[in-house]
Amino acid sequence: MTYEVIMAGFGGQGLLFSGKVLAHAALIEGKELSWLPSYGPEMRGGTCNCSVIVSDDPVGSPIIARPNVLMVMNEPSLDKFESAVSAGGTVFVDSSLISRKVERTDIEAVYIPATQMAKEMNAVSLANMIILGAIVKKTGCVAPEVVEKSLRETISARKAALLDLNLKAVEMGIRFIEENGK
């Protein structure tokens, strides 16, 4: 199976880090992968995205034209990428920040109030990790326990104190999917 994932939102939401954690988890599992962050000229608060491909087969190109998994954390990103999602794909929407619904009926939409959930754990900056947990649980692209190992290996020394909160956020996303039958 090949998972072509685009993670998009505003700079500063941790999207590039989420992609790095997912890509590293795929590496740990011995999968083929690509991680392509789009830093752009934007400063914190501007748009940003990253593409991650996780596959059992060699990845020919890091460019994703038709993602089958989309994670969006702002409305401009949903507007930009919704039409690109392949039929049968899944869109993970931070419903705390995006008020509109996915318009297409040939894709599945999973609405997660990730920013609100992160606020409730006093870690608003970890909404990205909540959605990553949901993606891992829903798609099975990598094993949840491998995401924990990936986090331990990718989190910077400067942010090491946030490891436990990151792990808790991933677990919250996993539980959200389990409890909501998605």
N, C-alpha and C positions, 0 to 999 in steps of 0.2 A: 504494500500500500504506500502511496505517496501523499503526504500532507503538504500543501502549499499554503503557507500562513502569511497573511499580512496583518501587522499590528500597527494601528494608526491613531493619532491624537495630537495633543499639544506637546511641545518640548517641555521637559520637566516632569512628565507623568510616568517616567520609568519604562517607556515602551522599548527602547533599545536594550535596556538591561533584561527585560522579560524575554526578548528574542535571544539574547546571549545565553540566558539560563536554559531555554528550550533547546537551543542548538547544542550546548554543552551536554545536556542530558542525552540527546541523540548520539553524540560522540561516545559517551560512556557506554551506551547500549550497542555500539558498533554499527550504527546505521550510517547511511550516506546522508550528507547534509550540506546545506549552504546557509550562511547568515549574511545578509546584506543590509547594513544599517544605512539610512538616509539621513545624514546629518544636516545637509543643506546650510544655507546662510542664516537660518532663523536663530533667534536667541530664545531663551526660556520663554515659553508662552506661544511661540510660533508653531506651525504644523511640523510634524515629523512622523516617520514611519520606518518600519524595517520589515524585511521579507525573510522568512525562514522556510527552508524546504527540508523535510524529514522523509527519507525514503529507504526502502529495502534495496533499491536499484541505484546505480550511479546517477548523479545529478548532472545533466548536460549544461544547464545554464542557471545562474542565480536569479534571473529575471522572471518574475511571476506576472503573467498577463491575466490569468483566470484563477484566482485563489479558490480553494475549496474550504478554507477557514479564514474568517475575517474577525479581528478584534478591533472594535472602535470605541474610543474614549472621548470623542467630541462629534458634534453634528456635522461640521464640514467634512470630516473623514467618512462618515456614513454617506453623505451626499456624493463624495468623490468615488468611493470604492464599491458601493452596493451593486451597481450595475455590472461590475467586473466579476463578481462571485459566480463560479460555475453552478449550473443547475444541480440541485441536490446538496449544495454546500451549506455551511453553517456560519451565521453571523452572531458574534457575542457582543452585545451592546451594554455599555455602562448606562443603565437606565436612570441613574442619579443625575447624569449630566446631559443625556440626550432625551428630549421629550417626544420626538416623533417615533413612529413605528416603522419597521422595515416594510417597504411597499410591495416587494416581490412576493409571489406566492409559491415559487418553485425552489425556494431556499428556506432553511429553518432559521428562525430567530430565537436566540436565548437572551432574555433580558435579565441582567444582574445589577442590582443596586450597589455596585462595588464601592463607589466612593462613599456612599452612606454607611456601608458595612465597615469600611476602613476608618471612617470618622468615629464609629462606635467603639473601635478598639484603640482609639487615640493615635492612629497612624494613617492619616489621610493619604500619605504618599505611597501607600501599599495597595491601592485599588488595582493596580496592574497585576500584582501577584495573586490577588483573589481571582481575577479573570483567567490568569494563567492556570491556576488550579482547576477552574471549571473546564478550560480547554482540554487539559490533560485527561480529566475524568471522562468528559463527553466523547472525545475522539479516540482515546487510547493511543495517541501518537507516540508517547513514551510512558513508561510506568511511573506512577506517582512517587514511589520510593526513590527512583532515580533523580527526580526533580530535587528532592532533599539533598542528595549527594552533590548534584550540580550546584545548588545554592551554596553549599559548604565550600566548594572549590572555586566559585566565581565571585563571591562577594568580596569586595575590596577590604583591606585592613582598616581603612578609614571608616567603613560602614559595618565592621564586624559585630559591633554591639547590636545591630539590627537583625542579625541572623535569626534569632528566635521569633521575632515579630514577622519576618518574611515567611518562615516556615508555618507560622500560625495562619497567615493570610492565604497561603496556598491551600492549607487544610480547609479553610472557610469556603474557598471556591469549590473544592471537591465535595464538601458537605452540602453546599447549595444545590449542586446537580443531583446528589443522592436524595435529598429531601424534596426536590421539586419534580422528580420523575422525568427529567429531561434526557 
